[in-house]
Amino acid sequence: MRESENQTPIEVRSLRKRFGSQTVLNGINLTVSRGETVVLLGRSGAGKSVFLKLVVGLEKPDSGSIRIDGEEITGLGLRELNRIRPKIGFLFQQAALYDSLTVEENVAFPLTRRTRMSPSQRRDRVRELLASVGMERDFSKLPAELSGGMQKRVGLARALALEPSILLFDEPTTGLDPITSAEIGQLIATLQRRHRTTSVVVTHDVAGARAFADRMILTDQGNIVGEGTFEQLQRSSNQFVARFLDGNAEKSKCRKSFAWESSSS
């Protein structure tokens, strides 16, 4: 189900998007290579999540080009987009599970809609996916019975159901405690090595992202202001990059201190 290795999975050129008077993307250029994990960093409201929605076709850009495996998607209609979307797995910020469906039914949902698997084949595939994220014993539970971290795991299993070549993660550790955040980060790294998917991760958690990022990109006011490994960003002369990394480091220290104090009490 993988596309030709010669095609670039994600290629964005001169991408612009405004909401009213606010410019959230101001001519972004970004290429993500096959098997690469790119992390998008920046302030809240800086357009990171909007970028993901543009890539999957949930939003339309004002101008610019988005190519998925070499195919331009910005002018495609819904039917054509639905042909492209099975290539892309999307883990939403709040996991976006269906409240009335069990864990098993949530993960089976894309298989039911997009494949001709028999019920027994779907059941086997779902159990395999749940086992890959450590949730094989919880298949009969409803989302309300799961913790935030468990919901994220189920959402990830569902995102992997159609064997996508591209994975998009929108704030995968938001709202989670430091231990669970680290577990989700390690899970992303493990799945990346196992499936060699091309991934774009939106997060505020710089420390956690170091566990799985091949490249980090920092945006400010709709522009890319820093790009490279964490160590390369640390050497940047851009003042915004320095302030962002320093502020994130302080938040990380506070979270670790709180987690230690909570576990000791």
C-alpha positions in Angstrom: 0.0 0.0 0.0 3.0 2.3 0.0 3.6 4.8 -2.8 6.8 4.8 -4.9 9.9 5.6 -2.8 10.8 8.2 -5.5 7.8 10.4 -4.6 8.1 13.1 -1.9 5.4 12.4 0.7 4.7 16.0 1.6 5.8 19.1 -0.3 4.4 22.5 0.5 5.3 25.7 -1.4 4.4 29.3 -0.7 1.5 28.3 1.6 -0.7 31.1 2.8 -3.7 31.2 5.1 -5.6 34.0 6.8 -8.6 34.1 9.1 -10.0 37.7 8.9 -7.1 40.1 9.6 -4.9 37.4 11.1 -2.2 35.7 8.9 -1.5 32.3 10.3 0.7 31.0 7.5 2.7 33.5 5.5 4.2 31.7 2.5 5.4 28.5 4.2 7.8 26.2 2.3 8.3 22.7 3.7 9.4 19.3 2.3 9.1 16.2 4.5 11.1 13.2 3.2 9.9 9.6 3.3 10.3 8.1 6.8 11.1 11.5 8.4 9.5 12.8 11.5 9.1 16.6 11.5 7.9 18.5 14.6 6.2 21.8 14.3 6.7 24.2 17.2 5.4 27.6 18.0 3.1 29.7 20.1 -0.6 28.9 20.5 -2.5 30.2 17.5 0.6 30.2 15.3 -1.1 28.1 12.6 0.5 24.7 13.4 -2.8 22.8 13.7 -4.1 24.7 10.7 -1.2 23.4 8.7 -2.2 19.9 9.5 -5.8 20.5 8.4 -4.5 22.0 5.1 -2.4 18.9 4.5 -5.3 16.5 5.0 -7.7 18.8 3.1 -9.9 19.8 6.0 -9.1 23.5 5.2 -8.3 25.2 1.9 -5.3 27.5 1.6 -5.7 31.1 0.3 -2.8 30.4 -2.0 0.2 28.0 -2.5 0.7 24.4 -3.3 0.4 21.2 -1.3 1.5 17.9 -2.9 0.9 14.5 -1.3 3.1 11.8 -2.9 3.6 14.1 -5.9 -0.1 14.9 -6.4 -1.4 18.5 -6.0 -4.4 18.5 -3.6 -5.4 22.1 -3.2 -7.9 22.1 -6.1 -9.4 18.7 -5.4 -13.1 18.1 -4.7 -14.4 16.0 -1.8 -14.5 12.8 -3.9 -10.9 13.2 -5.0 -9.7 14.1 -1.5 -11.4 11.0 -0.1 -9.2 9.0 -2.6 -6.1 10.6 -1.1 -7.0 10.6 2.6 -6.5 6.9 3.3 -2.8 7.6 2.8 -2.9 9.9 5.8 -3.6 8.9 9.4 -4.6 11.8 11.7 -4.4 11.8 15.5 -6.6 14.7 16.7 -5.7 16.7 19.8 -8.6 15.3 21.8 -8.4 11.8 20.2 -11.9 12.4 18.7 -13.3 9.0 19.6 -17.0 8.2 19.2 -18.5 8.3 22.6 -21.2 5.7 21.9 -18.8 3.1 20.3 -16.5 0.8 22.2 -12.7 0.9 21.8 -13.0 -2.0 19.3 -15.7 -0.3 17.3 -13.8 3.0 17.2 -10.7 1.3 15.8 -12.8 -0.8 13.4 -14.7 2.3 12.0 -12.3 3.2 9.1 -11.9 -0.5 8.3 -15.7 -0.9 8.0 -16.0 2.2 5.8 -12.9 1.8 3.6 -12.2 -2.0 3.2 -14.0 -5.2 2.3 -12.7 -7.1 5.2 -14.9 -9.8 6.7 -16.0 -9.3 10.3 -13.5 -11.8 11.5 -10.7 -10.1 9.5 -11.7 -6.8 11.0 -11.7 -8.2 14.5 -8.2 -9.7 14.0 -6.9 -6.4 12.5 -8.3 -4.3 15.4 -6.9 -6.6 18.1 -3.5 -6.4 16.3 -3.7 -2.6 16.2 -4.7 -2.3 19.9 -1.9 -4.7 20.9 0.6 -2.4 19.1 -0.4 0.5 21.4 -0.8 -1.5 24.5 -4.6 -1.5 24.6 -5.5 -5.0 23.7 -7.2 -5.7 27.1 -9.6 -2.7 26.8 -11.4 -3.4 23.6 -14.8 -3.6 25.1 -14.6 -0.3 27.1 -16.3 3.0 26.1 -14.2 6.1 25.7 -15.6 7.6 29.0 -14.0 4.7 30.8 -10.5 5.5 29.6 -7.9 8.0 30.8 -6.7 10.8 28.5 -3.5 8.8 27.7 -5.5 5.7 26.9 -7.8 7.6 24.6 -4.8 8.9 22.7 -3.5 5.3 22.3 -6.9 4.2 20.9 -6.9 7.3 18.6 -3.4 6.3 17.4 -4.5 2.7 16.7 -7.5 4.0 14.7 -5.1 6.4 12.7 -3.0 3.3 11.8 -5.9 1.2 10.7 -5.6 1.8 7.0 -1.8 1.5 7.0 -1.2 5.1 6.1 2.1 6.2 4.7 1.8 9.6 6.4 0.8 10.3 10.0 -0.2 13.7 11.4 -0.3 14.3 15.1 -2.0 17.3 16.6 -0.7 17.9 20.2 -0.5 14.2 21.1 0.6 14.9 24.7 -1.6 17.9 25.5 -3.4 17.5 28.9 -1.4 14.5 29.9 0.9 14.2 33.0 4.6 14.0 32.4 4.9 10.3 32.7 2.0 9.6 30.3 3.4 12.2 27.9 6.7 10.4 27.9 5.0 7.1 27.2 3.1 8.5 24.3 6.4 10.0 22.9 8.1 6.7 23.2 5.1 5.0 21.5 5.4 7.4 18.6 9.1 6.7 18.3 8.5 2.9 18.4 5.8 3.0 15.8 7.9 5.2 13.6 10.7 2.7 13.6 8.3 -0.2 13.0 6.3 1.3 10.1 8.7 3.9 8.7 5.9 6.3 8.2 6.4 9.9 7.3 5.2 12.0 10.3 4.4 15.6 11.1 3.9 16.3 14.8 2.4 19.5 16.2 3.4 20.0 19.9 4.4 22.4 22.6 6.5 19.8 24.3 10.0 20.4 23.1 11.6 18.0 25.6 9.3 15.2 24.7 9.7 15.8 21.0 13.4 15.2 21.2 12.7 11.5 21.6 11.2 11.1 18.1 12.0 14.2 16.0 14.4 14.0 13.1 13.9 17.8 12.5 12.2 20.6 14.4 10.6 23.6 12.8 9.7 26.7 14.8 7.2 29.2 13.5 6.4 32.8 14.5 3.8 35.1 12.9 3.2 32.7 10.1 6.9 32.3 9.1 9.5 29.6 9.8 12.2 31.2 12.0 14.1 28.1 13.1 14.8 24.7 11.6 17.0 21.7 12.4 17.8 19.4 15.3 17.2 20.5 18.9 21.0 21.2 19.2 20.9 23.3 16.0 18.0 25.3 17.3 19.9 25.9 20.5 22.7 27.5 18.5 20.3 29.8 16.6 21.0 33.5 16.7 17.2 34.3 16.3 16.0 35.9 19.6 12.5 34.4 19.3 14.0 30.9 19.0 16.1 31.4 22.1 13.2 32.8 24.1 10.9 29.9 23.0 13.4 27.2 24.0 14.2 28.9 27.3 10.6 29.3 28.2 9.8 25.7 27.3 12.8 24.5 29.3 11.4 26.3 32.4 8.0 24.8 31.9 9.6 21.3 31.6 11.4 21.8 34.9 8.2 22.8 36.6 6.3 19.8 35.2 9.1 17.4 36.3 9.2 18.9 39.8 5.4 18.7 40.1 5.5 15.0 39.0 8.2 14.2 41.5 6.4 15.9 44.3 3.1 14.2 43.5 4.8 10.7 43.4 6.5 11.4 46.7 3.4 12.5 48.5 
